Amino acid sequence: MTYFVYLKQEGEGCDYTIGCGNTLRKLQSTSPEEAVEEVKNMIQEEYTGELELSEAIILSNPVKIDVKSIYSDMNKRKEEGKSKRQHIKDMEEFERLKKRLGK
């Protein structure tokens, strides 16, 4: 099983809009207990003094999402919508011209 830790620095970091002071790191641990110990050691070694943390959350069982597929589907639906709108517009124009030409 893969473990990650989400670390949130005390305060908002450099700018709350871009998430300074927030990080996600992959752990080498193979069990929840090892993950907790690894995070404890990480905090003791790297996050003291000015870099104090307000939160550390261990995450497991990540699910990778196929983001490219999502965007591809969105673009496909957008193009289908454009095609439908163009078809409606063309039909309206066709009906207008039929009336104008008396056919």
C-alpha positions in Angstrom: 0.0 0.0 0.0 1.2 3.5 -0.8 1.1 6.2 1.9 1.3 10.0 1.6 1.3 12.7 4.1 -0.4 16.1 3.7 1.5 18.7 5.7 0.1 22.2 6.4 2.4 24.9 7.8 1.2 27.1 10.6 -0.5 30.2 9.2 -1.1 30.7 5.5 2.5 30.6 4.2 3.6 33.2 1.7 0.2 33.7 0.0 -3.0 31.8 0.8 -4.1 31.9 -2.8 -1.3 29.6 -4.1 -1.1 27.3 -1.1 2.4 28.0 0.2 3.0 26.0 3.3 1.0 23.1 2.0 2.6 20.0 0.6 1.9 16.4 -0.2 4.8 13.9 0.2 5.0 10.2 -0.6 6.1 8.0 2.3 8.3 5.0 2.1 6.3 3.2 4.8 4.4 -0.1 4.3 2.0 0.1 7.2 0.0 2.7 9.0 2.2 2.4 12.1 5.4 2.9 10.0 3.8 5.9 8.3 3.1 7.6 11.7 6.7 7.0 12.8 8.1 8.3 9.4 6.0 11.4 9.7 7.1 12.0 13.3 10.8 11.7 12.2 10.1 14.0 9.3 8.6 16.7 11.5 11.5 16.4 14.0 14.1 16.7 11.3 12.6 19.2 8.9 9.7 21.2 10.5 11.0 23.0 13.5 11.7 26.7 14.3 10.0 28.9 11.6 8.6 25.9 9.7 6.2 24.6 12.3 3.2 22.6 11.1 -0.4 23.0 12.2 -1.6 19.8 10.5 -0.3 16.4 9.3 -2.7 13.9 7.7 -1.6 10.5 6.5 -3.4 9.3 3.3 -3.5 5.8 1.8 -5.1 4.1 -1.2 -4.7 6.9 -3.6 -6.9 6.8 -6.7 -5.4 8.2 -9.9 -7.9 10.1 -12.0 -7.6 10.2 -15.7 -7.8 14.0 -16.0 -7.0 14.0 -19.7 -10.0 11.8 -20.4 -12.2 14.2 -18.4 -11.1 17.2 -20.4 -11.5 15.2 -23.6 -15.1 14.3 -22.7 -15.8 17.9 -21.8 -14.4 19.1 -25.2 -16.4 16.5 -27.0 -19.6 17.6 -25.4 -18.8 21.2 -26.1 -18.2 20.4 -29.8 -21.4 18.4 -29.9 -23.2 21.4 -28.5 -21.7 23.7 -31.1 -22.8 21.3 -33.8 -26.4 21.2 -32.5 -26.5 25.0 -32.2 -25.2 25.4 -35.7 -27.7 22.8 -37.1 -30.6 24.7 -35.4 -29.2 28.0 -36.8 -29.0 26.4 -40.3 -32.5 25.1 -40.1 -33.9 28.5 -39.0 -32.0 30.1 -42.0 -33.4 27.4 -44.3 -37.0 28.0 -43.1 -36.5 31.7 -43.5 -35.2 31.3 -47.1 -38.1 28.9 -47.9 -40.6 31.5 -46.8 -38.9 34.3 -48.6 -38.7 32.3 -51.9 -42.2 31.0 -51.5 -41.3 27.3 -51.5 
